[in-house]
Amino acid sequence: MKETLSIAEARRIALAAQGFGRERAGTPGSPAGTRQLNLAMARMQTLQIDSVNVFARSHYMPLFSRLGAYETAALDRLLFGRRAPYVEYWAHVAAFIPASDWGLFRFRMDDLRAKYGSKPDGWFVRNAQIVDWVRAELAERGPLRPAQIEHDAKQSRKGPWWDWDVVKNALEYLWLFGEVAIAGRRGFERRYGLARDVIPSEALDASIPRQDAVRELVRRAAKAYGVATASDLADYWRIADRAAILASVNDLVDAGELAPVTVRGWTTGGRAAKAWVHSSATLPRRVEATAVLTPFDPVVWFRERAERLFDFEYRIEIYTPAPKRRYGYYSLPVLVGDDIVGRVDLKADRATSTLLVQSAWWEPGKGTDAAARLADELRLAARWQQLEAISFSHWGDATDDLARVMPEARRHHAGPGEPVALAPDERSAADGSADEPGAGEPAPFPETA
């Protein structure tokens, strides 16, 4: 690998590491199968969860972006089935990981218990009685949904603390501490079980020293990113321990798995940012990808990295009042070739079987020659979601270009002052209806350290 890279070369390395340097495996007539899903999961290492369901739930999209069409039921079996090979944990925030990796996060479970589970005036200690009761319910009855526990509690006890919030809080703390694991979902509602009833015993009993676990997670992040700074590696698993990250990087350099590299244009504080390339990374001559990305795709989930790689400034506007939105409620980055060239705000209107393109924008100086490729991607996305038609609004500088190459599409009116109407199962944490914790903030990390 070269010792000095251009930003374009770093982009191609990063995209290839994430699986965008290969031909997609799935079409609507021949969807990608379980083997391809597992291989894509292995490249990403983790799959972030978000409850927004305007177009498709976020955890479905990275697989579509990389593989093309596949049956979401096949992924559901991998993620939610009995004795599924994947399980949810606070990895890169709430995310799916291989169940066999449970022990890698024991240090995080211990840290969270020390932070939230031991303070005398903290919620967990103050509500020890309800926590014990919830723990006993799971031991006696097996995995349960919060509503099942809350119903029985109200039948047998009285008092203001027997409500859904308290039961849910107890379950969430026990999950963060590793006592409880997610045993699948019904719809999108979690089922909680004692970890011993969900996690394979060899993973549950694994004792991995903290620095060994951090080193392994840094190694995996480096492989998944291809080329990365220290802050990139820290953010992949939201590890805030600066010393542990640097020690892991040094160990991996000594082992020959990482090599220092300079990426021209990556700077901090007026100096070149330190970066490393993984030994398995490849530098393709070209990347000919076309994809619509979820905001929680590893390619863009660390906004600082997205700006360094793609000069792409990205913020989700679900928290922004509708009249003040610049791009749309839930705009999705558009990857064409090896660059992010635009963003589209999509909604699956199930009632009319229509993919609504509520806004579409090109990035400054990019994308105007990419309309045909994006149009094909939107057609594929509609077929994947079993939608029969596509309709464009007039909001955004890319809508006319797209409509011109999609004569079959309809046009509708929408603009920044028109809020998106969401069905109950489409809402996000922005309106308080999701059962996922907040995303948190990336760990700050000085690049010149």
Buried (B, 14 or more C-beta within 10 A) or exposed (E): BEEEBEBBBBBBBBBBBBBBBEEBBBBBEEBBBEEBBEBBBEBBBBBBBBBBBBBBBBBBBBBBBBBBBBBBEBBBBBBBEEEBBBBBBBBBBBBBBBBBBBBBBBBBBBBBBEEBBEEEEEBBEEBEEBBEBBBEBBEEEEBBBBEBBBBBBBEEEEEEEBBBEBBBBBBBBBBBBBBBBBBBBEEBEBBBBBBEBBBBEEBBEBEBEBBBBBBBBBBBBBBBBBBBBBBBBBBBBBBBBBEBBBBBBEBBEEEEBBBEBBBEBBEBEEEBBBBBBBEEBEBBEEBEBBBBBBBBBBBBBBBBBBEBBBBBEBEBBBEBEBEEBEBBBBBBBBBBBBBBBBBBBBBBBEEEEBBBBBBBBBBEEBBEEBBBBBBEBBBBBBBBBEBEBBBBBBBBBBBEBBBEEBEEBEEBEBBBEBEBEBEEEBBBBBEEEBBBEEBEEBBEBEBEE
